């Protein structure tokens, strides 16, 4: 399958001529959007109070609303025939005025994306807590700033990809996908195709990255599946890179106006934040959810007394936005950390000391913020102290003074960010519906098999789950096999996102391993005629304490149960997919009582060449608290990957459209992903405050680099530029942007906003 996409950002589709394409050798069929999707449901969206949701189906019908909007598809024997046919599709467009700036989209008389709406506003969310008026009245000072979180392209190594094979004789659909949530993919396909979900088997392929953008389908996948069902033949769709940059969901895209009330000693009392969220052309599943969650996180690690937020979601003629590594957390942290440095600058105080004076103390946990979030545990002071120690903060401040006193041609800046990372699950599931489940089985050969519902995207879950099960069963990790990525397995998962898998899915593996160990000990107790408490399981054997000759192999126990199932208590069928759990095995689910809150302190030193605007990161230290660390290597890898993307946002990456809605960053020559030479070495360390919300004590770690990285780098650059009177700059901090500000400062034409 190949997709025909709109070359215009906003246009009516007057007609689509497909006859020439259909006549090409090797072409099976060609369809315009209405022919395939008019009878399909509209895309689902997480509800938000007051959300206005125009209809959106898997393909554009009647009007295209962004560059790359899919308007037709070609089905051919091979890619080459499909590409030739695509060139022959004749679409008559009637271009309309486009909106690319969310602020312009709110102006009276602005072009409307949806005629049925009276404006481009999708929602207005007003939230807060505490007495904001009283806080501002008693404050010694008030500062104001405007910050921008630019749009980003997730740009996973592998674009979107899927293949579907329908068997008309059995009515079964087999799907191979690149997904973060195979069970959600199964349920989505069932909904759009009208099939029973028991007839759909979804397998995750070797996924080449996702970063939030592959949690939900945008439309093309449902169309490919529908064509597989229609023709009874396997149908494959692999997104091309140019398509990915045009049509894959994008991240961030917010403008924030901040008022901060604070005291002369640096204590932040309260915030007023008015934000605009650039939603793009339509609402995907989590488009509105991401900006909707930002206000609740605006307390960060600090003791705010009051907060008032107004978030306005605006439709624009761009690709839709959706979760991208961090999904609301980076936006909230950027607002807070830019504000904390502005306070320090205006008071002439050390930015580290300002943060210390505002931290929630360790003894205050569990802690409830004025926005209603419930923090499980934390020690923010310890993380900051460790980061400053590792970085030699005092030494760098001394070196900075030397730079400035000797009129060094380069500018040296130091930046900090201290932040929280919401992770895990914060909503309890309906009764009887698990959020995560796994089965652990002991086999005849004495090895263990872990079967999980997780969709793996390269994070190291196979290693982590093997480690957890091996520790619980006292087996070498080499004797534990882990399977996942398949809806046919006796497990379940709502998805791999939000840094939730180790703490939630890992807990199901732990609970299932402990349960099957208990079953093995109960059976061994019968055979060896002792109490279960007198037994120990180690290296594949169950032995009577103090009598090593009295032993039985766990593989022998597994054989006995397979041949005589009634030797142990039978488990009820797995409610996720009705699989009967047989043999020496246990199925367990887990739903945590609340979200966990990781935290961190990041430190950056930058050097700027004022004659070119080039920024060099001389030092970067990241100290993170992600609860109990199960595997330092894997956690460090997550920190490194997140920092590459966080520093990429700070210095290089930005999706750019012109005023007509044309995408100017449509290739990787134009969208600047950092390469290895553009990313510094990192110093990493950890503070461990275990979470009481899961049996592993774990918290999330996967998104901290995207949360802490951008404000640390931007604060460092602004610190370097502060002697020139430069107070603000928007990401990405490209050389020409910095050079322009330096020249304006030198010539007395600088304007700070």
Secondary structure, DSSP 4 states (H G I P E B T S, - for coil): -EEEE-SSSSEEEEEEE-HHHHTSTTEEEEEEHHHHHTTSPPPP----TT-------SS--SEE-STT-EEEEEEESSHHHHHHHHTT-EEEEEE------HHHHTSTTPPPS-TTSSSSEEEEEEEEES-HHHHHHH-SEEEEEEEEEEEEE---SS--EEEEEEETTTTEEEEEE--S-HHHHHHHHHHHHT--GGGEEEEE------TTTTSS--SHHHHHHHHHHHHTS-EEEE--HHHHHHHS-EEEEEEEEEEEEE-TTS-EEEEEEEEEEEEESS--TTHHHHHHHHGGGTTTTB--SEEEEEEEEEE-SSPPB---TTTTHHHHHHHHHHHHHHHHHHHT--HHHHHHHHBPPGGG-SEE-TT--EE----HHHHHHHHHHHHTHHHHHHHHHHHHHTT-SEEEEEEEEEEEEEES--SPPPTT--SEEEEEEE-TTS-EEEEE----SSS-HHHHHHHHHHHHHT--GGGEEEE-SBTTSS-EES-S-TT-IIIIIHHHHHHHHHHHHHHHHHHHHHHHTS-GGGEEEETTEEEETTEEEEEEEHHHHHHHHHH-GGGSPPPPPPTTT-----SSEEEEE---SS-EEEEEEEEEEEEEETTT--EEEEEEEEEEE-BS-S-HHHHHHHHHHHHHHHHHHHHT----B-TT--BS--STTTS----GGGS---EEEE-----TTSTT-B---TTHHHHHHHHHHHHHHHHHHGGGT----PSS--HHHHHHHHHHHHTT-----
